[in-house]
């Protein structure tokens, strides 16, 4: 029923000012709309990312957004230069080269926003 509809990642944050600084700074996102002080929408190529305030922000210990990029290593390098720190995880059948986790042909890197929401970067 919903397979032909758009779906947008929605990220809860506790501190909107810190979130905006992170999403608009190192990540380079540009606001396209807001609804009061507790919600902002960002355009991301053919999609949108919604960020809103919630007292439950940062409670999720799983990935909330996956960014598909052409080159994980280059994207990690660029984000590190902008101050983004990357997470390291021990996973079966996966090796780590710097901040990039490699499993077969799959390359993924993870980072957190100021509220601890986990984002991943993966190659197309």
Backbone torsions as a table, in degrees:
resi	resn	phi	psi	omega
1	UNK	NA	-40.0	-177.5
2	UNK	-100.1	2.6	-174.0
3	UNK	-62.2	-23.6	179.2
4	UNK	-96.2	6.6	-177.0
5	UNK	-102.9	158.0	176.5
6	UNK	-77.3	147.3	173.8
7	UNK	-131.7	132.7	-177.9
8	UNK	-119.1	134.6	174.7
9	UNK	-64.5	142.3	-178.6
10	UNK	-129.1	120.8	-172.9
11	UNK	-114.0	126.4	177.3
12	UNK	-86.8	136.7	177.1
13	UNK	-133.5	153.9	177.0
14	UNK	-91.2	-36.5	-176.0
15	UNK	-117.6	99.7	-176.2
16	UNK	-63.5	-36.7	-179.9
17	UNK	-62.9	-44.5	177.9
18	UNK	-66.2	-39.6	179.2
19	UNK	-63.1	-46.6	179.9
20	UNK	-61.0	-41.1	179.1
21	UNK	-59.8	-41.2	-179.5
22	UNK	-72.2	-51.4	-176.0
23	UNK	-67.8	-35.7	-178.9
24	UNK	-88.5	-22.7	179.2
25	UNK	-84.8	-95.2	-176.2
26	UNK	-56.4	-37.8	-178.2
27	UNK	-81.1	-18.9	175.2
28	UNK	72.9	22.0	179.8
29	UNK	-78.9	152.0	179.1
30	UNK	-118.3	129.4	178.7
31	UNK	-61.7	136.9	173.5
32	UNK	-113.0	-23.2	175.0
33	UNK	-164.8	159.3	175.1
34	UNK	-137.4	158.3	173.1
35	UNK	-133.1	84.8	-176.7
36	UNK	74.3	-170.8	-175.9
37	UNK	-77.3	-7.4	-173.5
38	UNK	-107.1	12.3	-178.7
39	UNK	-152.5	136.6	173.1
40	UNK	-142.1	141.9	176.8
41	UNK	-113.5	138.1	177.5
42	UNK	-120.9	139.5	174.0
43	UNK	-85.6	136.7	178.0
44	UNK	-135.4	87.9	-175.7
45	UNK	54.8	-107.8	-177.4
46	UNK	-95.8	14.8	-174.0
47	UNK	-135.2	-173.3	175.3
48	UNK	-137.0	154.9	172.1
49	UNK	-124.7	124.1	178.7
50	UNK	-102.0	133.3	177.0
51	UNK	-124.7	129.6	-178.2
52	UNK	-142.1	158.0	179.3
53	UNK	-84.7	140.2	179.1
54	UNK	-156.9	142.5	176.9
55	UNK	-70.1	-12.7	179.7
56	UNK	-92.9	5.3	-177.4
57	UNK	-57.3	141.9	175.4
58	UNK	77.7	2.7	-179.2
59	UNK	-77.2	-21.2	-177.2
60	UNK	-79.4	130.5	178.4
61	UNK	-103.2	20.3	178.5
62	UNK	-121.8	168.7	-179.9
63	UNK	-64.4	132.2	178.8
64	UNK	-102.0	-27.1	-179.6
65	UNK	-142.5	135.8	171.5
66	UNK	-114.9	124.9	178.4
67	UNK	-98.7	122.8	178.8
68	UNK	-93.3	122.1	-176.1
69	UNK	-127.6	163.7	179.6
70	UNK	-77.2	-30.6	-175.1
71	UNK	-144.6	103.8	-177.8
72	UNK	-61.7	-47.3	-177.6
73	UNK	-57.9	-45.3	-179.6
74	UNK	-65.2	-41.9	179.6
75	UNK	-64.8	-42.3	176.8
76	UNK	-60.2	-46.5	179.1
77	UNK	-57.6	-46.9	-179.4
78	UNK	-64.2	-43.5	-180.0
79	UNK	-68.4	-38.0	176.8
80	UNK	-61.3	-39.0	178.2
81	UNK	-63.9	-22.2	178.9
82	UNK	-96.2	6.4	175.1
83	UNK	96.3	7.9	179.4
84	UNK	-81.0	130.7	177.1
85	UNK	-97.2	142.9	-177.2
86	UNK	-106.3	148.7	-179.4
87	UNK	-92.1	152.2	176.4
88	UNK	-124.7	131.7	-177.8
89	UNK	-126.9	144.8	173.2
90	UNK	-93.6	118.2	-178.5
91	UNK	-135.1	147.5	179.5
92	UNK	-62.2	144.5	176.2
93	UNK	57.4	30.0	-178.9
94	UNK	-132.6	134.2	173.8
95	UNK	-113.0	161.5	179.3
96	UNK	-118.4	130.3	175.1
97	UNK	-116.4	101.2	-172.7
98	UNK	66.4	-121.8	179.2
99	UNK	-97.9	1.5	-175.9
100	UNK	-100.9	127.7	176.7
101	UNK	-91.2	130.7	-175.7
102	UNK	-121.5	127.7	176.0
103	UNK	-137.3	102.2	-174.1
104	UNK	64.3	-124.9	178.6
105	UNK	-90.7	-3.4	-177.2
106	UNK	-85.8	130.3	176.5
107	UNK	-124.3	127.6	-177.8
108	UNK	-142.0	144.2	172.2
109	UNK	-133.2	147.9	-177.9
110	UNK	-123.0	145.2	172.8
111	UNK	-143.7	165.0	179.8
112	UNK	-116.4	149.5	172.2
113	UNK	-84.4	178.3	-177.2
114	UNK	-58.6	-22.9	179.2
115	UNK	-93.1	1.3	179.0
116	UNK	90.4	6.6	175.9
117	UNK	-68.7	132.2	-175.0
118	UNK	-91.6	128.5	176.0
119	UNK	-115.0	148.2	174.0
120	UNK	-123.5	154.5	174.6
121	UNK	-119.7	125.5	-179.2
122	UNK	-133.5	151.4	178.6
123	UNK	-82.8	147.1	177.3
124	UNK	-67.9	NA	NA
